[in-house]
Amino acid sequence: MTEQAVTFSHYDAADYLQTEEDIARARNMSQLAKEVGMSREGLYKALSGEGNPAFSTISKVANALGIEPLSQPKGNS
């Protein structure tokens, strides 16, 4: 899998979760679930449009996937 930067022109949590889900599916979802301390089914639900994961879950998944979420003040794109 080639690495690429993913940027969003505005904050959209659904887009971010979709990106995490896409990357997770491209890798081993079962292994990722173990790394973040969740069941595979729980991870699928958390990253789906039906989930409402805690920030700690999003952060653990991002860390396991090697993603660094970037926050910056509005207007500094």
DSSP file (Angstrom, degrees, kcal/mol; ACC not computed):
  #  RESIDUE AA STRUCTURE BP1 BP2  ACC     N-H-->O    O-->H-N    N-H-->O    O-->H-N    TCO  KAPPA ALPHA  PHI   PSI    X-CA   Y-CA   Z-CA
    1    1 A M              0   0    0      0, 0.0     2,-0.2     0, 0.0    26,-0.0   0.000 360.0 360.0 360.0 129.0    0.0    0.0    0.0
    2    2 A T        -     0   0    0      1,-0.1     2,-0.3     0, 0.0     0, 0.0  -0.594 360.0-120.2 -83.9 146.1    1.4    3.4   -0.9
    3    3 A E        +     0   0    0     -2,-0.2     2,-0.3     2,-0.0    -1,-0.1  -0.614  36.5 171.8 -84.4 144.4    1.3    6.2    1.6
    4    4 A Q        -     0   0    0     -2,-0.3     2,-0.3     2,-0.0     0, 0.0  -0.992  33.7-109.8-148.3 153.2   -0.5    9.3    0.7
    5    5 A A        -     0   0    0     -2,-0.3     2,-0.5     2,-0.0    -2,-0.0  -0.645  25.9-157.3 -83.0 138.9   -1.6   12.5    2.5
    6    6 A V        +     0   0    0     -2,-0.3     2,-0.3     2,-0.0    -2,-0.0  -0.977  16.5 177.8-117.0 121.4   -5.2   12.9    3.1
    7    7 A T        -     0   0    0     -2,-0.5     2,-0.4     2,-0.0     3,-0.0  -0.916  17.1-152.8-124.8 152.6   -6.4   16.4    3.7
    8    8 A F        -     0   0    0     -2,-0.3     3,-0.1     1,-0.1    -2,-0.0  -0.980  13.2-146.7-123.3 134.7   -9.8   17.9    4.3
    9    9 A S  S    S+     0   0    0     -2,-0.4     2,-0.3     1,-0.1    -1,-0.1   0.703  89.1  12.8 -74.1 -17.9  -10.7   21.5    3.3
   10   10 A H  S    S-     0   0    0      2,-0.1     2,-0.4    64,-0.0    -1,-0.1  -0.970  98.1 -82.2-149.8 161.7  -13.0   21.7    6.3
   11   11 A Y        +     0   0    0     -2,-0.3     2,-0.3    -3,-0.1    -2,-0.0  -0.527  51.9 161.6 -70.5 123.8  -13.5   19.6    9.5
   12   12 A D     >  -     0   0    0     -2,-0.4     4,-2.0     1,-0.1     3,-0.3  -0.832  23.4-166.7-145.5 103.1  -15.8   16.7    8.8
   13   13 A A  H  > S+     0   0    0     -2,-0.3     4,-2.8     1,-0.2     5,-0.2   0.855  89.7  56.7 -60.3 -37.2  -15.7   13.9   11.3
   14   14 A A  H  > S+     0   0    0      1,-0.2     4,-2.2     2,-0.2    -1,-0.2   0.908 107.5  48.2 -63.1 -41.4  -17.6   11.5    8.9
   15   15 A D  H  > S+     0   0    0     -3,-0.3     4,-2.2     2,-0.2    -1,-0.2   0.911 111.9  50.0 -63.9 -41.9  -14.9   12.0    6.2
   16   16 A Y  H  X S+     0   0    0     -4,-2.0     4,-2.4     1,-0.2    -2,-0.2   0.936 111.6  47.2 -63.3 -46.5  -12.2   11.4    8.8
   17   17 A L  H  X S+     0   0    0     -4,-2.8     4,-2.6     1,-0.2    -1,-0.2   0.881 110.4  53.4 -63.1 -37.1  -13.8    8.2   10.1
   18   18 A Q  H  X S+     0   0    0     -4,-2.2     4,-2.7    -5,-0.2    -1,-0.2   0.895 108.3  50.4 -63.8 -39.3  -14.4    7.0    6.5
   19   19 A T  H  X S+     0   0    0     -4,-2.2     4,-2.4     2,-0.2     5,-0.2   0.929 110.9  48.1 -64.2 -45.0  -10.7    7.5    5.8
   20   20 A E  H  X S+     0   0    0     -4,-2.4     4,-2.7     1,-0.2    -2,-0.2   0.919 112.8  49.2 -60.5 -42.5   -9.7    5.5    8.9
   21   21 A E  H  X S+     0   0    0     -4,-2.6     4,-2.7    26,-0.2    -2,-0.2   0.925 110.0  50.6 -63.7 -44.0  -12.1    2.8    7.9
   22   22 A D  H  X S+     0   0    0     -4,-2.7     4,-1.5     1,-0.2    -1,-0.2   0.920 113.8  44.5 -59.8 -44.7  -10.8    2.6    4.4
   23   23 A I  H  X S+     0   0    0     -4,-2.4     4,-0.9     2,-0.2    -1,-0.2   0.914 113.1  51.4 -66.9 -42.2   -7.2    2.4    5.6
   24   24 A A  H >< S+     0   0    0     -4,-2.7     3,-0.6     1,-0.2    -2,-0.2   0.902 108.9  50.5 -61.7 -41.6   -8.1   -0.2    8.2
   25   25 A R  H 3< S+     0   0    0     -4,-2.7    -1,-0.2     1,-0.2     4,-0.2   0.834 105.3  56.9 -65.9 -31.6   -9.9   -2.4    5.6
   26   26 A A  H 3< S+     0   0    0     -4,-1.5    -1,-0.2    -5,-0.2    -2,-0.2   0.721 114.1  44.4 -71.8 -20.0   -6.8   -2.2    3.4
   27   27 A R  S << S-     0   0    0     -4,-0.9     2,-0.9    -3,-0.6     3,-0.1  -0.273 117.9 -63.4-104.8-164.7   -4.9   -3.7    6.3
   28   28 A N     >  -     0   0    0      1,-0.2     4,-2.4    -2,-0.1     5,-0.2  -0.764  43.6-167.7 -89.2 104.2   -5.7   -6.5    8.6
   29   29 A M  H  > S+     0   0    0     -2,-0.9     4,-2.4     1,-0.2    -1,-0.2   0.859  86.1  53.9 -62.0 -38.0   -8.8   -5.4   10.6
   30   30 A S  H  > S+     0   0    0      2,-0.2     4,-1.8     1,-0.2    -1,-0.2   0.926 110.8  45.4 -63.4 -44.7   -8.6   -8.3   13.1
   31   31 A Q  H  > S+     0   0    0      2,-0.2     4,-2.2     1,-0.2    -2,-0.2   0.908 112.4  51.6 -65.2 -42.2   -5.0   -7.3   13.9
   32   32 A L  H  X S+     0   0    0     -4,-2.4     4,-1.9     1,-0.2    -2,-0.2   0.913 106.8  53.8 -60.9 -42.8   -5.8   -3.7   14.2
   33   33 A A  H  X>S+     0   0    0     -4,-2.4     5,-2.8     1,-0.2     4,-0.7   0.905 108.9  49.1 -58.8 -42.4   -8.7   -4.5   16.5
   34   34 A K  H ><5S+     0   0    0     -4,-1.8     3,-0.8     1,-0.2    -1,-0.2   0.912 108.5  53.9 -62.4 -42.3   -6.3   -6.3   18.8
   35   35 A E  H 3<5S+     0   0    0     -4,-2.2    -1,-0.2     1,-0.2    -2,-0.2   0.840 114.5  40.0 -62.9 -33.8   -3.8   -3.4   18.7
   36   36 A V  H 3<5S-     0   0    0     -4,-1.9    -1,-0.2    -5,-0.1    -2,-0.2   0.441 115.2-113.0 -97.3   0.3   -6.5   -1.0   19.9
   37   37 A G  T <<5S+     0   0    0     -3,-0.8     2,-0.3    -4,-0.7    -3,-0.2   0.862  75.7 115.0  75.7  37.1   -8.1   -3.3   22.4
   38   38 A M      < -     0   0    0     -5,-2.8    -1,-0.3    -6,-0.1     2,-0.2  -0.862  69.3-101.5-129.6 164.3  -11.4   -3.8   20.7
   39   39 A S     >  -     0   0    0     -2,-0.3     4,-2.3     1,-0.1     5,-0.2  -0.517  35.8-115.6 -77.4 158.1  -13.3   -6.7   19.0
   40   40 A R  H  > S+     0   0    0      1,-0.2     4,-2.5     2,-0.2     5,-0.2   0.917 118.5  49.4 -59.9 -43.1  -13.3   -6.7   15.3
   41   41 A E  H  > S+     0   0    0      1,-0.2     4,-2.3     2,-0.2    -1,-0.2   0.892 109.7  51.5 -64.3 -39.9  -17.0   -6.2   15.2
   42   42 A G  H  > S+     0   0    0      2,-0.2     4,-2.6     1,-0.2    -1,-0.2   0.877 109.8  49.8 -64.1 -37.9  -16.7   -3.3   17.6
   43   43 A L  H  X S+     0   0    0     -4,-2.3     4,-2.1     2,-0.2    -2,-0.2   0.927 109.3  51.0 -67.1 -45.0  -14.0   -1.7   15.4
   44   44 A Y  H  X S+     0   0    0     -4,-2.5     4,-0.9     1,-0.2    -2,-0.2   0.931 113.5  45.8 -55.9 -45.9  -16.2   -2.0   12.3
   45   45 A K  H >< S+     0   0    0     -4,-2.3     3,-0.6     1,-0.2     6,-0.5   0.917 110.0  53.2 -65.5 -43.0  -19.1   -0.4   14.1
   46   46 A A  H 3< S+     0   0    0     -4,-2.6    -1,-0.2     1,-0.2    -2,-0.2   0.874 115.1  41.0 -59.9 -37.7  -17.0    2.4   15.5
   47   47 A L  H 3< S+     0   0    0     -4,-2.1    -1,-0.2    -5,-0.1   -26,-0.2   0.554 100.5  91.7 -89.6  -8.0  -15.6    3.3   12.1
   48   48 A S  S X< S-     0   0    0     -4,-0.9     3,-1.0    -3,-0.6    -3,-0.0  -0.287  93.5-104.2 -80.6 170.3  -18.9    2.9   10.3
   49   49 A G  T 3  S+     0   0    0      1,-0.2    -1,-0.1     3,-0.1    -4,-0.1   0.679 121.8  58.0 -65.1 -17.7  -21.5    5.6    9.7
   50   50 A E  T 3  S+     0   0    0     -5,-0.1    -1,-0.2     2,-0.0    -4,-0.1   0.654  92.1  89.1 -85.9 -17.8  -23.5    4.1   12.4
   51   51 A G    <   -     0   0    0     -3,-1.0    -5,-0.1    -6,-0.5    -6,-0.0  -0.342  53.3-165.9 -82.2 161.7  -20.8    4.4   15.1
   52   52 A N        -     0   0    0     -2,-0.1    -6,-0.1     2,-0.0    -5,-0.1  -0.561  24.8-168.7-140.8  70.5  -20.1    7.3   17.4
   53   53 A P        -     0   0    0      0, 0.0     2,-0.1     0, 0.0    -2,-0.0  -0.244  23.0-111.6 -70.6 150.4  -16.6    6.5   18.7
   54   54 A A    >>  -     0   0    0      1,-0.1     4,-2.0     4,-0.0     3,-0.5  -0.369  30.9-111.2 -68.4 156.3  -15.0    8.3   21.6
   55   55 A F  H 3> S+     0   0    0      1,-0.2     4,-2.9     2,-0.2     5,-0.2   0.869 119.3  60.2 -59.1 -35.2  -12.0   10.5   20.7
   56   56 A S  H 3> S+     0   0    0      1,-0.2     4,-2.4     2,-0.2    -1,-0.2   0.880 104.9  48.5 -61.5 -36.7   -9.8    8.0   22.5
   57   57 A T  H <> S+     0   0    0     -3,-0.5     4,-2.5     2,-0.2     5,-0.2   0.934 111.7  48.7 -67.1 -46.0  -10.9    5.3   20.1
   58   58 A I  H  X S+     0   0    0     -4,-2.0     4,-2.6     1,-0.2    -2,-0.2   0.916 113.0  49.0 -58.3 -43.9  -10.3    7.5   17.1
   59   59 A S  H  X S+     0   0    0     -4,-2.9     4,-2.6     2,-0.2    -1,-0.2   0.910 110.5  49.4 -64.4 -44.2   -6.9    8.4   18.5
   60   60 A K  H  X S+     0   0    0     -4,-2.4     4,-2.4     2,-0.2    -2,-0.2   0.908 113.4  46.9 -62.0 -42.4   -5.9    4.7   19.2
   61   61 A V  H  X S+     0   0    0     -4,-2.5     4,-2.1     2,-0.2    -2,-0.2   0.932 112.2  49.7 -65.9 -45.4   -6.9    3.7   15.7
   62   62 A A  H  X>S+     0   0    0     -4,-2.6     5,-3.2    -5,-0.2     4,-0.8   0.927 112.0  48.6 -58.6 -45.4   -5.0    6.6   14.1
   63   63 A N  H ><5S+     0   0    0     -4,-2.6     3,-0.9     1,-0.2    -1,-0.2   0.924 111.2  49.1 -61.5 -45.6   -1.9    5.7   16.1
   64   64 A A  H 3<5S+     0   0    0     -4,-2.4    -1,-0.2     1,-0.2    -2,-0.2   0.820 113.7  47.2 -64.3 -30.7   -2.1    2.1   15.2
   65   65 A L  H 3<5S-     0   0    0     -4,-2.1    -1,-0.2    -5,-0.2    -2,-0.2   0.534 115.4-114.7 -87.2  -7.0   -2.5    3.0   11.5
   66   66 A G  T <<5 +     0   0    0     -3,-0.9     2,-0.4    -4,-0.8    -3,-0.2   0.787  67.1 144.5  78.1  27.5    0.3    5.5   11.6
   67   67 A I      < -     0   0    0     -5,-3.2    -1,-0.3    -6,-0.2    -2,-0.1  -0.819  37.7-157.7-100.5 138.1   -1.9    8.5   11.0
   68   68 A E        -     0   0    0     -2,-0.4     2,-0.1    -3,-0.1    -9,-0.0  -0.901  13.8-145.6-114.0 101.4   -1.3   11.8   12.6
   69   69 A P        -     0   0    0      0, 0.0     2,-0.5     0, 0.0    -2,-0.0  -0.430  15.9-147.6 -63.0 138.6   -4.5   13.9   12.8
   70   70 A L        -     0   0    0     -2,-0.1     2,-0.4     2,-0.0    -2,-0.0  -0.939  14.0-171.6-115.0 126.3   -3.6   17.6   12.3
   71   71 A S        +     0   0    0     -2,-0.5     0, 0.0     0, 0.0     0, 0.0  -0.944  14.1 161.3-114.0 138.0   -5.5   20.3   14.0
   72   72 A Q        -     0   0    0     -2,-0.4     3,-0.1     5,-0.0     4,-0.1  -0.985  44.5 -83.3-150.0 157.5   -4.9   23.9   13.2
   73   73 A P    >   -     0   0    0      0, 0.0     3,-1.5     0, 0.0     0, 0.0  -0.252  58.4 -91.3 -60.6 149.0   -6.8   27.2   13.6
   74   74 A K  T 3  S+     0   0    0      1,-0.2   -64,-0.0     2,-0.1     0, 0.0  -0.267 112.1  32.9 -58.2 146.8   -9.4   28.0   10.9
   75   75 A G  T 3  S+     0   0    0     -3,-0.1    -1,-0.2     1,-0.1     2,-0.2   0.413  91.3  98.9  86.2  -1.9   -8.0   30.1    8.0
   76   76 A N    <         0   0    0     -3,-1.5    -2,-0.1     1,-0.2    -1,-0.1  -0.411 360.0 360.0-110.9  54.5   -4.6   28.5    8.2
   77   77 A S              0   0    0     -2,-0.2    -1,-0.2   -68,-0.0    -3,-0.1   0.483 360.0 360.0 -82.6 360.0   -5.0   25.9    5.4
